[in-house]
């Protein structure tokens, strides 16, 4: 099996060097990129298997790079920043990041997060081979093609948005806690911020619900988690 490729987009040389070293020791092929414009040039040539992205970059910031990537790819993104404010983390997740770490962080923990994200992404296709589309009154979900349609119109979802929706729809009316969803979709509840689930459910509601403020399918069970109402 070929090595997974990772771009480390980080302008602090000491951090980039340590992260690159740990990831290479873990068996990944790593390219370190020091600024946003150079990262964009490299991404236009090739999208890797995963991106580790600092938010505050010279040339082009991490938010802009995330928007660019999400318009073209579902590549997993782990954001890295020195900012600790809640709104910064939520903004990154809203744009489509899969995870978020705050400096200073443990390089080994980052490797664990990378493994969790790639492990989940690598196993998704095997579990849906031959599975028939799931159809409801106004919503259809095709596990094999990863196609989602609302009233016959195709809806664009990120990899994790689709995985959350598929898991809930496969088990209608079953309540999943955030930790359970993290484990099943992201591959490791210990490594991912629980707020990631909340953000992904909110984005899904905006895409598939006629009125996201009064959802019909993706319901919150207060104090417990989320369920899919067919």
C-alpha positions as CSV (number, residue, x, y, z in Angstrom):
1,X,0.0,0.0,0.0
2,X,1.5,3.4,-1.0
3,X,2.3,5.9,1.8
4,X,-0.3,8.4,2.7
5,X,0.7,11.9,1.7
6,X,0.4,14.8,4.1
7,X,1.0,18.6,3.5
8,X,2.2,20.4,6.7
9,X,1.4,24.1,6.0
10,X,3.1,25.9,8.8
11,X,5.2,29.1,8.8
12,X,7.0,28.5,12.2
13,X,10.1,26.4,11.2
14,X,10.6,24.7,14.6
15,X,6.9,23.5,14.6
16,X,7.0,22.4,11.0
17,X,10.3,20.5,11.6
18,X,9.0,18.6,14.6
19,X,5.6,17.7,13.1
20,X,7.3,16.6,9.9
21,X,9.7,14.4,11.8
22,X,7.0,12.7,13.9
23,X,4.8,12.1,10.9
24,X,7.6,10.6,8.8
25,X,8.5,8.3,11.7
26,X,4.9,7.2,11.7
27,X,5.2,6.2,8.0
28,X,3.7,9.1,6.2
29,X,5.1,10.9,3.1
30,X,5.3,14.6,4.3
31,X,5.8,17.8,2.4
32,X,6.4,20.9,4.6
33,X,5.2,24.2,3.1
34,X,6.0,27.6,4.8
35,X,3.4,30.0,3.5
36,X,-0.1,30.2,2.1
37,X,0.7,31.1,-1.5
38,X,3.3,28.3,-1.8
39,X,0.7,26.0,-0.4
40,X,-1.9,27.1,-3.0
41,X,0.7,26.5,-5.8
42,X,1.4,23.0,-4.5
43,X,-2.3,22.2,-3.9
44,X,-3.1,23.2,-7.5
45,X,-0.7,20.5,-8.7
46,X,-1.8,17.8,-6.3
47,X,-4.3,17.3,-3.5
48,X,-2.7,15.1,-0.7
49,X,-4.4,12.5,1.5
50,X,-4.5,15.0,4.4
51,X,-3.7,18.6,5.2
52,X,-2.3,20.0,8.5
53,X,-3.0,23.7,8.2
54,X,-1.9,26.7,10.4
55,X,-4.6,29.4,10.3
56,X,-2.2,32.4,10.5
57,X,0.0,32.2,7.4
58,X,1.9,34.8,5.3
59,X,0.7,35.2,1.8
60,X,-2.7,33.5,2.2
61,X,-4.3,32.6,5.5
62,X,-5.6,29.2,6.6
63,X,-9.3,30.2,6.3
64,X,-8.8,31.2,2.7
65,X,-7.0,28.0,1.9
66,X,-9.7,25.9,3.6
67,X,-12.4,27.6,1.5
68,X,-10.4,27.0,-1.6
69,X,-10.0,23.3,-0.7
70,X,-13.6,22.8,0.2
71,X,-14.7,24.1,-3.2
72,X,-12.6,21.4,-4.9
73,X,-12.0,18.5,-2.5
74,X,-13.1,16.6,0.5
75,X,-9.5,16.1,1.7
76,X,-9.3,15.9,5.5
77,X,-8.1,19.1,7.1
78,X,-6.6,19.4,10.6
79,X,-6.3,23.1,11.6
80,X,-3.5,24.3,13.9
81,X,-3.4,27.7,15.5
82,X,-2.2,29.6,18.6
83,X,-5.7,31.1,19.0
84,X,-7.7,29.8,21.9
85,X,-11.0,31.6,21.4
86,X,-14.1,29.4,20.9
87,X,-15.2,31.4,17.8
88,X,-12.0,30.7,16.0
89,X,-12.4,27.0,16.4
90,X,-16.0,27.1,15.4
91,X,-15.2,29.2,12.3
92,X,-12.6,26.6,11.2
93,X,-15.1,23.8,11.7
94,X,-17.9,25.6,9.9
95,X,-15.6,26.0,6.9
96,X,-15.1,22.3,6.7
97,X,-12.1,21.4,8.9
98,X,-12.2,17.9,10.3
99,X,-10.3,18.7,13.5
100,X,-8.6,21.6,15.3
101,X,-5.6,21.7,17.6
102,X,-4.2,24.6,19.6
103,X,-0.6,25.4,20.1
104,X,1.3,24.3,22.1
105,X,0.3,20.7,21.3
106,X,1.9,17.2,21.6
107,X,3.3,16.0,18.3
108,X,2.4,12.5,19.2
109,X,-1.2,13.5,19.9
110,X,-1.3,15.2,16.4
111,X,-0.1,11.9,14.9
112,X,-2.9,10.1,16.7
113,X,-5.4,12.5,15.3
114,X,-4.0,12.1,11.8
115,X,-4.3,8.3,12.2
116,X,-7.9,8.6,13.4
117,X,-9.0,10.8,10.5
118,X,-7.2,8.6,7.8
119,X,-8.4,5.4,9.4
120,X,-12.0,6.4,9.2
121,X,-11.6,7.7,5.6
122,X,-9.9,4.6,4.5
123,X,-12.6,2.2,5.7
124,X,-15.6,4.0,4.5
125,X,-15.9,2.5,1.0
126,X,-15.6,-1.2,2.2
127,X,-18.7,-1.0,4.4
128,X,-21.0,0.2,1.7
129,X,-20.2,-2.1,-1.2
130,X,-23.5,-3.4,-2.7
131,X,-25.7,-1.4,-0.2
132,X,-28.9,-0.1,-1.7
133,X,-29.9,3.6,-1.5
134,X,-31.8,4.7,1.5
135,X,-34.9,6.6,0.5
136,X,-37.4,8.7,2.5
137,X,-40.2,11.0,1.3
138,X,-38.0,14.0,0.3
139,X,-34.5,12.6,0.9
140,X,-32.3,9.9,-0.7
141,X,-28.9,8.7,0.3
142,X,-26.8,6.4,-1.9
143,X,-24.0,4.8,0.2
144,X,-22.1,3.5,-2.9
145,X,-22.0,6.7,-4.9
146,X,-22.1,9.0,-1.8
147,X,-24.9,10.9,-3.5
148,X,-27.5,12.8,-1.5
149,X,-30.6,14.3,-3.0
150,X,-33.3,16.5,-1.5
151,X,-36.5,16.7,-3.6
152,X,-34.5,15.2,-6.5
153,X,-31.7,17.9,-6.3
154,X,-28.1,16.7,-5.5
155,X,-26.7,18.2,-2.4
156,X,-22.9,18.7,-2.0
157,X,-21.7,17.3,1.3
158,X,-18.2,16.9,2.8
159,X,-16.9,13.5,3.6
160,X,-17.7,13.8,7.3
161,X,-21.1,15.4,6.7
162,X,-22.0,12.4,4.5
163,X,-20.7,9.9,7.0
164,X,-22.7,11.5,9.9
165,X,-25.9,11.5,7.8
166,X,-25.4,8.0,6.6
167,X,-24.8,6.6,10.1
168,X,-27.9,8.3,11.5
169,X,-30.1,7.4,8.6
170,X,-29.0,3.7,8.8
171,X,-30.4,3.6,12.3
172,X,-33.6,5.7,12.3
173,X,-34.8,6.8,15.7
174,X,-31.7,5.5,17.4
175,X,-30.1,8.1,19.6
176,X,-26.3,8.6,19.2
177,X,-24.3,10.6,21.7
178,X,-21.6,13.0,20.5
179,X,-18.9,10.6,21.8
180,X,-20.5,7.7,19.9
181,X,-20.6,9.7,16.7
182,X,-17.0,10.8,17.2
183,X,-16.0,7.1,17.6
184,X,-18.0,5.8,14.6
185,X,-17.4,8.7,12.2
186,X,-14.0,10.1,13.2
187,X,-12.5,6.9,14.5
188,X,-11.4,8.1,17.9
189,X,-13.5,10.1,20.5
190,X,-10.3,10.8,22.5
191,X,-8.7,12.8,19.7
192,X,-11.5,15.0,18.3
193,X,-13.2,18.0,19.8
194,X,-16.8,17.1,20.7
195,X,-17.9,20.4,19.2
196,X,-17.1,19.0,15.8
197,X,-20.2,16.9,15.9
198,X,-22.4,19.9,16.8
199,X,-21.0,21.9,13.9
200,X,-21.4,19.1,11.4
201,X,-25.0,18.5,12.4
202,X,-25.8,22.2,12.0
203,X,-24.2,22.3,8.6
204,X,-26.2,19.2,7.6
205,X,-29.4,20.8,8.7
206,X,-28.7,23.8,6.6
207,X,-28.2,21.6,3.6
208,X,-31.0,19.0,3.8
209,X,-33.7,20.6,6.0
210,X,-36.4,22.9,4.6
211,X,-36.2,24.9,7.8
212,X,-33.0,24.2,9.7
213,X,-34.3,25.9,12.8
214,X,-37.2,23.4,12.9
215,X,-35.6,20.2,11.5
216,X,-37.7,17.2,10.4
217,X,-35.0,14.6,10.1
218,X,-31.9,15.5,12.2
219,X,-33.3,15.9,15.7
220,X,-31.6,16.8,18.9
221,X,-32.3,14.7,22.0
222,X,-31.4,17.2,24.7
223,X,-28.8,16.0,27.1
224,X,-28.2,12.8,25.1
225,X,-27.3,13.4,21.4
226,X,-28.9,13.2,18.0
227,X,-31.2,10.9,16.0
228,X,-32.6,10.6,12.5
229,X,-36.4,10.8,12.2
230,X,-37.5,9.1,8.9
